[in-house]
Amino acid sequence: MVKFQVRWMKKRYKRNQEYRYKRYSIDFPTRLNAKIEPHTHENFSIDFAARETPEQEIINITLTRSKHAKSAA
């Protein structure tokens, strides 16, 4: 099971002013650690799609990264 988590982040600006925003995160099950670990230092684009059926609520989060071809030297 995967759950969304929400945290409020605070940033100070102009001395006493404060900017607050939400930060969302997902904790993955530990059984996926070996599959996720090799990709932790890579940047991905995200696509979010949600739909509902009478029985289920389905959320698809797709992470994509373009592979750059390495030139043979």
C-alpha positions in Angstrom: 0.0 0.0 0.0 1.2 3.5 -0.8 0.0 6.7 0.9 0.3 10.3 0.0 1.9 12.5 2.7 1.6 16.3 3.0 3.9 18.7 4.8 3.7 22.4 5.1 7.0 24.1 4.1 8.0 27.6 5.3 10.4 30.0 3.6 11.3 33.4 5.0 11.7 36.4 2.8 11.9 40.2 3.3 12.9 39.9 7.0 9.7 38.9 8.7 7.5 37.8 5.8 6.9 34.1 5.4 5.9 32.0 2.4 4.1 28.7 3.1 3.4 25.9 0.6 2.5 22.2 0.6 5.0 19.5 -0.2 3.6 16.1 -1.2 5.5 12.9 -1.0 4.9 9.2 -1.4 6.5 6.4 0.7 7.0 3.2 -1.3 7.0 -0.3 0.2 10.4 -1.6 1.2 10.1 -4.5 -1.2 10.6 -1.9 -4.0 13.9 -0.5 -2.6 16.1 -2.6 -4.8 14.2 -1.4 -7.9 14.1 2.3 -6.9 17.6 2.7 -5.6 19.5 2.8 -9.0 17.3 5.7 -10.1 17.4 8.0 -7.0 20.0 10.5 -8.5 18.2 10.9 -11.9 15.8 13.6 -12.9 12.4 12.6 -14.2 9.4 14.3 -15.7 6.0 13.6 -14.0 2.6 12.9 -15.5 -0.5 12.6 -13.3 -3.8 11.1 -14.4 -6.8 10.2 -12.2 -10.0 8.5 -13.0 -12.9 6.8 -11.1 -15.0 3.8 -11.7 -18.0 2.8 -9.6 -15.7 0.3 -7.7 -12.3 2.0 -7.7 -10.4 5.3 -7.7 -7.4 5.0 -10.0 -4.4 7.3 -9.9 -1.5 6.9 -12.4 1.7 8.7 -11.8 4.2 8.2 -14.6 7.8 9.2 -14.2 9.7 9.5 -17.5 13.3 10.3 -18.4 14.8 10.6 -21.9 17.8 8.5 -22.4 20.6 10.3 -24.2 22.5 8.2 -26.6 26.2 8.0 -25.7 28.5 8.6 -28.7 31.0 5.9 -29.5 34.4 7.4 -29.3 
